[in-house]
Amino acid sequence: MEESEIEEVKKYSDDRDKFFDYVKKDGLVLEWASDELKNDKELVLEAVKCDRRSIRICK
């Protein structure tokens, strides 16, 4: 992921709907989600479906 894309993702770290779109494309973006979103079971499951390594990121 390019730096500009990472900055875009970080801007929406609290936006569940936006982050849902991001994790569908790359589960590892969960790293930049807010703590609240890292605890969101549905969001985490979607991230893990995309990339199982993202399970290490969730809280």
Sequence and secondary structure as in RCSB ss.txt:
>XXXX:A:sequence
MEESEIEEVKKYSDDRDKFFDYVKKDGLVLEWASDELKNDKELVLEAVKCDRRSIRICK
>XXXX:A:secstr
  HHHHHHHHHTTT HHHHHHHHHH GGGGGGS HHHHT HHHHHHHHHH GGGGGT  
